[in-house]
Amino acid sequence: MAGTGLSWPRHRADTVSSTPTPDSSHDAAQDPRATQRLAALACYDVLDTPREASFDELAELAADLCDAPIAAVNLITGNRQFFKAEVGLGVRETPLDSSFCIHALQEDDFLLVPDATQDARFACNPLVTGEPRLRFYAGALLKTAEGVPIGTLCVLDYQPRSLTALQQKSLRVLARQVMAQLDLHREILERDRRYDELTRTRNEAVDSVARFRNMADHAPVMLWVTDADGACTYLNQRWYEFTGQTPDKAVGLGWLTATHPEDSQRSSQIFLDANATRTPFRLEYRLRHADGSYHWAIDAALPRFGADGTFLGYIGSVIDIQDRRHAEEQLTRSEARYRTLFESIESGFCVVEVDLSGDLVDYRVVEANPAFFEQTGFPQAIVNQWLRKALPELEEHWYDVYGRVARTGEPMRFEQGSATLERWFDVFAFRTGDTSEGRVAILFNDISARRRAEEALQRLNETLEQQVVERTAERDQMWDTSPDLMLVSDFSGVFRRVNPAWTAMLGYAAAELIGRHVTEFVATDDHESTIDAYRAAAAGGRPTIVNRYRHKDGSIRWISWVSAPASDVTYATGRDLTAEREQALALAHTEEQLRQAQKMEAVGQLTGGIAHDFNNLLTGVIGSLDLLQRQMARGQTDKLARYATAATTSANRAAALTHRLLAFSRRQPLDPKAVNANRLVSGMEDLLRRTIGENIALEIVTAGGLWQSMCDPHQLESAVLNLVINGRDAMPDGGTLTIETCNAHIDLAYAARLGNVRPGQYVCVCVTDTGTGMTKDTIARAFEPFFTTKPIGQGTGLGLSMIYGFARQSEGYAKIYSEVGRGTTVKLYLPRFHGDADSMDDEQGGLSAAQGVVSGEVVLVIEDETVVRDLVVEVLQDLGYQTMEAADGPSGLKLLLSGARVDLLITDMGLPGLNGRQVVDAARVHRPTLKVLFMTGYAENATIANGFLEPGMQMITKPFAVDALILRVRDMIKG
């Protein structure tokens, strides 16, 4: 943040001295705490020093985190406060008489002043009552390791406010970081002082031989000095004690006689070469001990130069490293033992080389332990053989998994079976070595041999103590190497232990997590579910949860957790699902775009087809009516019936087209009831034989014990007729057409493969022809609206789409099986009806059934379309009924609630204000026995009779014949 530019009280403003000023005062002399503080400040030697970026950054971060205009690293002396870093102040020091921070030193670790005007300590402070009119202060104490407060990291504001718990915690953490920087500053000063002292000591040692030899003789290591020619002029007492040499035998080059004969020449040459080039050297050789044994030693030396740069020789030291060499040999033997253990472990282990260069991934085994061959059954000869050639029947998923590990470097743990090897394996695969090597290490166990697992468990019990030690080591190794997050937390959600995967996956070191609450790292929206999960674990449950963790870089990771309680802690394992979720979202987005494109294509095709067919049909209606008017105008009546018939025929064809469209869209009103498919198909036999002609044989095969189905019988008849006509057209040269019925059961697996189909019991109606058949592309599009393979003018392309819509709306489905040149089978699956079958008798009667009015029955007609309303009212009045009419739902309901006599209500479904069903529901509260005839030309699935039509309700579909309306009205009033 930029400075405010305000005027602050200054003590020695904008002055920096090169040496610390002793800040003492009368108060400091009397206050022991002030004395301790001044002594601590003197150790840091930081007063009046220039600004440093490390402190400035911490002050800026404090201001940003607390959203404050002012922040400072404030050090309190005896009579002033010095700002080592500041934001928004513009000065480096101010007197103590207006200091907030001097009061903070009286607190344990933090002072928070939400409103200084309301705090007696600061209400009269000139910085509060006058410019810059400070109102808010928060300071975290800067304490030494001994607990002595020396200042604060503070933030100030011109407005009264407070800090969140997180901001207070952040300010405390930053205060500790300031102290860390001050401690580092002190350590650097102390190091520099020690370095200066060491330099002086070294120079004094070189200049004073007597002092050097006195020191060297008491040194714990062997020391020596040579002259410029390389002759050894001095060896300390430790040399003689170690080697047993005497000075007269060791000086010059005599020291070489104490080296091992095999090392003497090499050591001499290295020494002489270094002496010639006057460069430092270091070598290892075996040195004879006074007892005659040889010990390995390190000899390291530096060249000596005089003040004028003259080469004076070398000074060196010899250190006995026999113990270290012994430890190295022990380590080598230990590694050999571990290698032996590795060779003998029961888990299979191998290293494979993965080839990613070709179109297909390939790999070969380059190293394997004996258990690998035992558990896989591979021969030894498989080593170094590319498996695609050596074992071509091996499943592809092995290549995919190891190729992914080699390519991404992400370890994988999985269980996988192999039909080729007739075994199942528990596998952990991880990349090893350099990326370019393409090597993957695989650790696995054969989990198919359950008997061997039991035997292994028995052996484990027999050698329990030893196995516990080994398994503990293995468990620790898995903890350290697992790619999944592992944690141990207490029941309140505080981390107690985490594995290294936290650093790899989320960027946090263990020290940054342990002792902190899990919600500090979980996205805010997931706090509640996370808290519920660890509470469930505390209650003894084994909760699973997916939540979002913040990476240290600020990004979000989706983690799937499995947890279980043990004693007073919870153990949990988390797997990173971020990539999977991102892929799923991308796939869903792509699929949605594809569906939208398909919808738009279908809409275009649908509207184009509707426009084409309706234009043809409307031409027939309009043209016939136009000719009829012309004939009537001329007084000619001989052709009126012909034109009226033509118009009626075109209108009926248009009605049939709308029914097919509604069936395709699954919006046609249905009247489902229990249907005996055998009786329905057999009853259509005469009609079907007349339809297909004499050159096609018709076979009807009905199943015994056929279940009742639940569907609209009229729509089922239409569907069967359409399928028969399609079969006939597919056999222009004749053939056989077969209609079959049977019971069918769809299980869960088959329903899942079909999609959007419920498992259960169905009645199947199957129509098979021996015609031309369909290609796969044609089958895929057969149910699309207006798709047809027939010549132009011979088919609308709505037949199969109507059948499919009818089946789906009836909670069944349709399926096509076909082969080119052999024929086609279409199967309709309709849900089984478990109740009592209703009568299937056809409706009887006709206009003659419409007997006269008995006692002045009244019919209320509610219809917003004037032409339709007038037509219905006129028909009713011609029959002798009294009528009332309304143009919208509210008007009709008002008549129904008026108390007037209403024997039958005829209402449209879609009405302004209130729809037909809402009017009926409201009216039946007062007229529970009211008879209702719904008129509809479009309805959602809710209008299907099951559940929608209650007793005393019927439905008639627009457009309807006048005769059909008369029959329905008469039957309902009589019934």
N, C-alpha and C positions, 0 to 999 in steps of 0.2 A: 504493500500500500504506500501511496505517496504521502509525504509529510503534510501536516495541516497548515504550516506557515504561521501558527499562533505564537504569541510571545509567552515564554515560560520563564519563571524565576531562575536566575543563574547564580551559581556560586563562583565558579571559574569557567564561564561558558566558553566553549570552542577552544580550549587550550589543552594541549597534550604534552606532558613532560617526559623526557627520556628515562627518568628514574622515578620510582614510586615515591610519592609524598607521604610521609608518616601522618596518617589521619588519626589524630588522637584528640581527646577532649576531656573536659572535667568529668562529664557523665561517664565516659569510658573508664576513667580511673576508678569511679565508684561502683560500676556495674560489672560483676565478674563475667556475665554473659557477653557483654560488649568486648571485654578483654579477650575472651576466647574467640569471638568473631574476628577481631582485628588480627589475632595471631594466625587464625586459619587463612584469612585473606592474604597475609604476608607470605604464606607458604606457596600460594598460587602465583604470586608476582604478576597479577593481571591488571591492577589498577592503572589507569591512565595509559593503557596500551592502545594501539590503533585498532580500528574495526577489523574483524575477521569474518570471512564468508560463512564459516561453519556456524558461528553464533547468529549472524544476520539471518541465515536461512531458517533457523529454529524460531527466531522472533517472528519472521514473516509467516511461517507455518502456523504459529499460535494465533496470530491475527486472523488468518484465513479460516482455521478450524472453528474459532469462536466468533467469527463474523464481527470483529471489532476493529475500529479505526486506529487504535493505539495498542502497541505491545512493546515490551522491553525486557531485557535481561538486566536486572537491577542488583547491584552489589552495594550493601550498606556499610559505610565506614563509620568513623566516630562523629563526623560533623557534616556529612554529605552522602548523597547516593550517586554512584557512578553507573552509567548505562553502558555495559559492554556491547550491547546491541539494542537498537530501538527502531520502531516503525511508527511514524506519525508524530514524533516528538520534535525532532530537529535540534536537540541539544544532547550533550554527552553526560551532563551532571546537573543536579539541582540540590539546594539545601534540604536538610531534614525537617525543617519546621513545617513544610507543606507536604511531607511524604505520607503516602498511604502505606507504603511497604514496611515502614518501621513498625506499624501496628501489626502487620502480617507476621512479624517475627515472634509475636506473643502467642500465635496459634501453633497447633501441633504440626500441620503440614499444609493448610489451605485457609485462605481468607476470602469470603464472598460478601460483597457489599452491593445488594441489588439497587439501592437508592441512597446515595451519600447524604442527601438532604434529610433523610429520615433516620440517620445514624448519628448519635450524639458525638461520636469520635470525629466525624468529618463534616458535620453540618455547618461549622464556622470556618472550615478550611478555605483559604483564599482561592484555591483552584476550583472550589465548588461554588462559592458565593460570587466570585468574579470570573474573568476569562481564564481558562477556556470553558468554565462551567461544567466540570466533570460531574457525572451522576452515578456511574457504575464502575466497580472495580472487582477484579478477581485475580488472586495471586497464589501460585503454588510455590512453597518454600524450596530454596536451594540448600540442601543439607550435605555436609561432608560425611564421609564414611563413619566418623565418630558421632554423627547426629548433631553437629553444630550448625545452626542456620546462618548463612552468610548473605542471603538476599532472596530475591523472588524472580520467577518468570511470571509476568503479570500482563493482563489486558485491561483496557479502560474504554469507556464509551461516554458520549455526551447525553445519552438517554438512559433512564432507569430500565433495567432488564434483568435477566438471570441467565444461567447456563444450564444446558441439559446435562444429565448424568454422564453421557458420552463425552460431551465437551469438557466437563470437569476432569474426567478420567484422562482425556487426551492431554489436557494442560499439565496434569501431574506427570504423565509419561514424558512429555517434552521437557519438563523441569529436570527429570532424571537424566535425559539426554544432554541437557546443558551441563549438569554436574559431570557427566562422562567426558564431555569436551574439556571441562576445567581440569579434571583428573589427568586427562591425556596431556594437557598443556603442562601440568606440574611434572608429570613423568618425563616429558621431553626436556624440561629444564634440568631435572635431576640427572638424566642421562648425559646431557651435555656437560654438566659439571663433573660427572664421573669420568667421562671421556677425556676432559681436560686434565683431570688428575692422573689418569692412566698414561696419557701422553707425557706428562711431566715425569712420571715415575719411570717410563721406558727410556726417556732421554737421559735421565739421571743414571739409570742402570748402565746405559751404553758408555756414558762419559766417566763413570766411576767403576772401575774394574773391581775394586775391593768390595764396594757395596753390592755389585752384581753377583760376585762369587759368594758372598755371604748369603745373599738371597737364594741363589741357585742351589747352594749346597743343602739348603733346607727345603727345597722344592720337592713335591711328591713324584715328579716325573724326572726322567734323565734329560739333562741339558748339555749342550756342547757348543763350542765356538771355534771357528777356523780363521786363518789369515787369508790374505788375498790370493795366495798360491794354492789354497785348498788344504793346507796342513792343519790338523786339529791341534789347537793350542790350549784348549781347556775342556774338560769333562767334569761334571759335578759329581758330588759324593754318591749320589744315587746310582750313577753309571757303574762306579767301581763296586758298590755293594751288590748290584744286580749281576754283573758279568764276572766278578772276581778278578778282573784285570788290575794291574798296577799302573800308575801313571806313566812309567817309562815304556811300557809295552803298548799303551793305548794311544799316546799322542802321535802326531803326524798322520799316517794312514794305518797305524797299528790297530785302530778300532775295527778294521775290516776282518781281522783274524777272529773276532768274536762272532762274526756272522756265519751262517751255515755255508759249508763249501759249495752247495748248489746255488746259493743266492749271492755269494761274494762277488763274482765277476759282474753280474747284472747290477748290483747295488753300487759298485765302484764306478761303472760306466755312467749310470744316471747321475751320480754325484759330480763326476768330473765334467759331464756335459753341462749341467746346471751352473757349475762354477765358471765355466768358460763363457756362458751367456749371461751370467749374473742375474738369473731368474729364480723365483721360488720353485721348490720342488717338494714332492711327497712320494714316498715309496713304502712298500711293505716287504719285510724280510724276516727270516727266522734268526733270532739272537740267542747265543748260548748263555744259559743261566749259570750261576756259580756252582750249582749242583751237577752240572754237565748236561742237563736237558735243554732243549731248544724251545723258546717261546716266540710266537708271532708278535711282531712289533710294527708300529707305524712311526716312520721317521719323517718329520716335516720341518722345513727350514726356510728362512727369509734372508735375502742379502742385506748386508749392513753398509751404510754409506756415511762418510764424514760430512761435516757441515759444508765443506766445499765440493761435495759430490764424489769424493774419492771412494772407490770400492774398498771396503775394509775386510770383507770376508762374509761368513755366514754365522747366524745364530740359529740353532735348531733344538728340537725336543724329540725324545723317543718315548713312546707310550707302549707299555705292555698290553697287547690286545689278545693274549692267549685265551682269556675267558670269553671274549666276544667271538673269536674264531671257533671256540668250542661250542658256543651257543649256535653259531651258524651251522656247524656240522650236525648239531642236535636237530636244528630246524630241517636240514636236508633229510636226515633220517626220519623225522616226523612226517615230512611230506611223502616220503616213501611209504610210511605206514598208512597215511591217509590214502595214498594211491592204491595200496593193497585193499584197504577198506572199501574204496570206490569200486574196485573190481569185484568185490564180494557182496555188495549190497543187492538186495532182492529186487529193487526197482530197476526197470530197464532204462538205460541211458545211451544216447547216441548223439553225435554231431553230424548234421547233414549239410551238404553244399547245395544251395538252391540256384538254379539257372533261370534268370528272368529275362534273358535276351530274346527268346523266341516268342511266337504267338501263344504257345502253351508252356506253362510252368513245368519244370522237371527238377528232380533232385536225386542225389545219391548219398549213401552213408559213407562217411570218411573215417569215423571212429565210433566204436560201440563197446559196451561192456558185455560180459557173458550173459547177464540177465536179459539183454536185448534179444539175443538169438533164442534164448529159452522161452521168452514170453511171446515173441512174434512167430516163432517157427521158421524164421529165415535161415538159410544156410550161410556159412562163413563166406562163401563166394559172392554174396550179395554186396559186400563192401566194394566201394568205388565203381559200382555198376549203376548206370542211369536207369531209374526204375520204370520209366515209360517203355523202355526196350526190354529190361530184364523181367518185369512183372506187368505186362500190358493190361491185365484185368483188374489191377488195383483201382479202387474207387477215386473219382476225381476230387472229392472233397479234401483228401489229404494234400493234394497239390495246391488247392486253393488256400488252405489254412497256412501251410508253411510258406507259401509265396507271399501271403499277406504279412506274416511276421517278419520275413526277410526284407520286405519292401518298406514297411512302416516303422519297424523297430518296436512295435507294441507287443508285449507278451500276451499269450493267450492260454487260458486254462479251460478245458472242456472235456466232456466224455463223448466218445464216438465209437461206433461199431464198424466192423469190416466184414462184409459177407465173404470176401475173398479169403481172409485169414480165419473166419469163423470165430472171432473173438471180439470182446469189447475192452476198451482201454480208457483209463483216466490219464489225461495228458496235460502236461505243462510245457509250453514251448516258448523260448525267448531267443532273441538274436544275440550272438556272441561274436567278439572280434570286430574288426573294421567293417564298415557298411559295405565297402566294395567287395569284400570276400563272400558276401552272401551266405554266411554260415548261421545255422539255427541249432541250438541245443534243445534236446527233447528228453524230458524225464517223464516216465509213464509207468503204470501198473496194469497188469492184466486183471480186470475186475470180473471176468466171466467165470473164473474158477472159484466158485464159492466154497467148495470143499477145501481147496488149498488155503483159502482165507481163514477157514476155521482151524486148519492145522497150524497156520501161522499164528493165530490167536493163542492156541495151546502152547506153542513154543514161546510165545511172548510171556505167558504166565509162568512157564518153567524158568525163564531167565529174566524175571521181572525187573530186578534191580538194575541189571546191565541195560536192559531194553529201555527202562525209564530214562537213564542218562542219555542214551543214543537218541531216543525219540524227543527228549527235551531239546537236544541240540538241533535236531531236524526241525522241530517246531519253531525254534528261534530263527533258524535259517529261512523258513517260509515267511515268518513275520518280517524279516529284513528284506526278502526278495520279492514278496508278493506285489503284483501290480495293482491290486485292489487296496482301498483304504481300510485300515484296521484301527480300532480305538478301544480304549477302556475308559469308561466314565463312571462317576458316582451317580446315584439316583437323582441328584438335583441337576444333572446335565453338565457338570464340570469335567473337562478333560483330565484324565490321570495318566494316560499313556497313549502314544500314537506311533504308527510304524513309518518307515522312511517314504512310503508311497505318498504321504501328504505333501512332501516337498516336491516330488516329481509331478504330481497331479495338480496341486493347488498353490505351490510356491511357498508354503509356510514351513519354517523349521520347527522342530519339536518344541523348542523353548518358547516359540511364539504362541503355541497352542495350550501347553500344559498349564493347568491352573485357571484357565479362562473358560467361560461358558460357551456352549455350542452355538447359542443364538447370536453371539458376536460375529459369527462367520456365515450364518444362514440368512438368505434373503428375507426381508421383513414379512412378506406375504406368507412365508412358510413357517413363521415362528410358532403359530398355534398348533399345527399338525406335528411339528418337531417336539414341542413340549408334551403333547398328548402321547407321542411314541415313547419318550423316556419315562413318562409316568406309568404307561402300560407295562414297560419292562420292570419298573420298580414294584409293580403289583404282581409280578410273576409271569407276565405274558411274554410272547415272542413276536413283537410287532414288526411289520415290514412297512417301509415308507419310501416315497420318492420325493426329494426336496432339492432346493437349489442352494449351492454354496458359492460364495464369492471367492474367486481366485485372488491371489495377492495383487495381480495387475489390474483388478477391478472387473474382470470378465466373470460370467456366470457359468457354472457347471451343474448339470443335472446328475444327481447321485441316487442310486437305488440301494437302500439299506436293508439288511437283515440283522436282527439283534436278539440277544438272549441274556437273561440275568444270571448271575452266579454270585452267591454270597451277598455282599453289599455293593457290587458294581455291575455294570452292564458291558457286555462284549458285543461289538457291532462290526460288520464288514460292509463296505460300500463300493459299488461298481459304477464307473463313469458311463452314463447313458447319453451324454451330450451329443456325440456324433450320431447315435441311433435316432435320437429325437429330431435332430436337424435333417437327417435323411428322410425320416417319416413325414416331416412337415413339407419338405421339398416335393416328395412324392405326392402327398395329398394335394398340394397346390397344382402340380402338373395334371393330376387326374381331374381336378375341378375344372381346369382350363379345357381339357379334352371333353369333359361332359358338356361344358357350356357350348363348345364349338359344335358338338353333335346335336345339342338341342336346337341351336340356331339353324343348322342344316335341315333338321327334321321340320322345324317351323316353316322354313322357306318351301320345302317340298310339300308340306301339308296345305299351306295357304294357296300355293299354285294349283294344286290338284283340286281343292275345293272350288276355287274360282272357275276353273275350266268346266267341271261337272255342273255347277250351279248355273253357269251361263247357258249351257245346253238345255238344262231343265227349265229355266226361266223363259228361254226362247219359246219352248213348247207351250208353256202356260200363257205367256203374254200374247203370243201369236194366235193361239186358239181363241182366247177371249176377244182379241181384236176382230178376228173374222166373225165371231159370234155377234158382236155389236154391229158390224157392217150388215150382216144378214138381217138382223132385227130392224135396223134402220130402213132397209129396203122392203120390209114386210115379208121377207122370205124365211120360211121356217123349216124347210125340208132338210137342211144340213145342221140345224141347231144341236141336235143330239150328238151328231158326229163330233162337232167342235167341243162341246161340253165334256164328252168322253175323253178327247185328246188332252184337254186341260187337266181333267181329273187324273188321268194316267201320269202325266208329267209331275203333277203335285204329289201323287203317291210315291213316285220314284224319288222325288226330293225328300219326302219324309223318310223313306227307306235309307237314303244317304245320311240323313242326320242321325238316324238310329245307329248306323255303322260308325259314324264319327264318335258318337257318345260311347259306343262299345269300345272303340279303340282307346278313347281317353279314360275309360273306366268310370264314366259319369252317367251311364244310362240308368234310369230307375229300374230296379229289378224287383220281382215278387218271388223270392225264393221259397220253395216248399219241398217236401219230401217227394222225390221222383224215382220211379222204377224205370231205370234205363232200358231194361229188356222190353218192357211193355211199350215204352216210347218209340224205340227203334223198330220193333215189330209193327207198330201201328203206322209207321211211315213207309212200309215196304212197297205198297202199290204206287204211292207218289214217287218214290225213288226209282222204281223200275220204269215208269213213264218218262222220268227225267233223263236217265242214262241212255235209253235207246236199246235196240235189239242186239247190236253187235258187242255189247258188254255184258258179261255174266255177273250177277249180283249174288253174293253169299253173305248170309247173316248168321253169325255164330254167337249165341248168348250163353253166358255162364250160369250154371246152376248155383243157387244159394247166393245170388248177387245181392249186395247190400243196397239199401236206399241211399241216394245221394241228395245233397242239399243244393238246389239251384233253381233258376227260373226255367220252367219246362219249355216255354215258347222260345226263349233264346237258345236253349239246347237244341230244339228242333231246327232252328235257323242255322246253327253252327254245323250240325250234321249235314244238312242240305248243302251248305256252302262247300264242305269238304267233299261230298259226293260229286258236285258239279266240277270242282277242281280236278278230282280224279278222272272224271269223264273226259275233260278237256286235255288231260295228259295222255289219253289213249285214243288218238284219232283213228287208229287202225283196229280198235277193239282190244279186249283184254278181260281181266277179272278184277272186280272191285269187291273187297271184303270188309264187312263191318263186324267188329268183335266187342264184347264187353267182358270185364273181369274185375275181381277185387285186387287191390294193390296196397302194399305197405311201404312207405318211404322212411328209412331209418335216418339217424342223425348224420352219419357220414355222407350218405347220398344227398341229403338235403343241404349239407354244407357245400358240397361241390356244385349244386345247382344255384345256390344263392337265392335269398328272398322266398324260399319255399319252406313251409312248416313240416316237420316230420309228423307222420301219423298215417291213418288209414284213408284210402281214396277209392272211388269207383272210376275205372278207366274205360273210356269209349275210344276205340281204335279204328281208324279208316285207312285201308291199304289199297293201293293200286299197283298195276304192273306196267306203268307207263314209262315216260322218258326219264324220270328221276331229276334230281337237282344236283348242281355242283356245291362245293362247300361254301363258296362265296354267295350263291343264291340262298342257301339255307340260312346263312348269317343275316341276310337282309329280308327274309321271307315275311317276317312280322312287321316290317316297316310300313307306314301308311303310304298308299299310292305306288308301292313297288309292285310291279307285275312283269311277268315274262311273256304275257299274251300280246298279240298285235294291237296297235292303236285302235280304240273303239270297241274292243272285245272284253275289256276288264277295267274296273276302277282301281284295283290294287288295295281295296279295303276289306276284302273277304277274310284273309288270314289275320289282319290286324284286328278286325272285329272279334274274331274267334279268340285271339289271344287276350284282348281286353275283357271279354266275357269271362274267360277262365280265371284271370287274375282277380277280377272284381268279385268272383264267387269264391275267392280264397283257395283257388286251385292253380294249375298252370298247364301249359301246352308244350309239347316237345315234337320236333320233326326228326325223322330218320330217313335218309334217302341215299341211293346210289344211282349214278348216271347209267341209263340203259336198263335198269332192273326194277325201278319203281320207287314209290314214296309211301311212308307210313306217318300219319299224324295221330298223336295220342293226346286226348283230353283227360286230365286228372281232376276230378271233382270231389270235394270233401264228403266223407261218409256222414249220413244222418243217423243218430242213435235213438231218436224218439219214435213215436208211433206215426206211421205213414198216413198222410191225409188222402182223401179220395182223389183219384186221378180222372174222375169222370169229366168229360167235356161239358162245357157250359151249354145248356139247352135253352131253347126259346128264341124268340125273335121279336119283331115288332108287335106280333100278336100278343106277346106277354105284357105289353104296356097297356094294361087295362085302365079304365077310367079312374078319375080321382074319387076317392072314397068319401072324404069328409073335409075337403078344402085344405089339403096339405100345403104348407108354406116352405119355400126353398129360398135361402139367402145365398146370393152369388157375390163373391168378392173377387174382382179381377181388375187390374190397373189398365189393361189393354182394352180400349173401348169397343173395338170391332168384335173381339172374342166375347166380352161381357154381353154385348147386345145379342150376339148369336145364341149364347147359352140361354139367356132370358127368353128370347123368342121361342126357342125349342120347348122350354118348360111351359110357357104360356099356351103354346099350341096343344100341349098335353093336358091342359086344364089346371095346372098348378098355379097357386098364387106366388108371386115372387117379390123379393126385396133385393136391392143391389147396392154395392159400395165399391168405390174406386181405389181404396187403400186400406191398410190394416187397421189404423185407429178408427176410421169411420165404420168399418165392419164390426169391430169389437164393441163400439158404442151401441149398435143395433142389437147385438147379442146380449148385452147387459141391460137392455131397456125393458125386458120382460115380455116382449112380443113373441108370438108363437113362431118357432122355427123347427120344422121336422127334419130338415137336411141342410147342412152347410156345404156349399161347393166353393172352394177357395184355391187361388193360385198359390204356389209355394213362394215365389219371389214377389213381394209386395213392398211398396214404399212405406216407411215408418215402422211397421212391424211385419215380419214375414209370416207366411201362412201358419207355420207350426207355433209361433209365438201367440198368434191370435187364438188358435185352438186351445193351447194350454191355459191361457187366461180365461177363455169362455167355459172350459170344462170344470173350472173351479165352482161355477154357479150352475152349469148344465152338465153334470157328469155323464149323462147318457146321450149327449149330443152326437148325432151321426155326421161323419165328415167324409167328403170326397175331395181328395187333393188332385189338382191339375198341375202337371209339370212337364217341361220340355228339357230340363237340365237339373241334375241334382248330384250332390256329393254322395259318397258311400253311405253317409248316415241315413239316407232315405231308403236304403234297402229295407225290405219288410221286417227282417229279423231285428227287433228292438225299436224300430221307428214307428211302424204302424201298430197301434194299440187296438183292442177290440172296438168295433164300431167305426173303424177307419178303413178306407180303400184309396187306391191311387189309379189315375188314368193318365196316360202319356200323350202329350201333344206331339203332332197333330192327331186328332181322333175323328173317327166317323161319327156322324150324328146318330146312327143306329146304335153304335156302341155306347154313346152317352145315354141314350134313352134307356137301354137295357140296364146299365149300371145304376141309374137314378131309380128306376122302378124297383129293382131288386133290393136296393138299400132301404127304400121307404117301406117296402113290404116286409123286409127281413127284420 
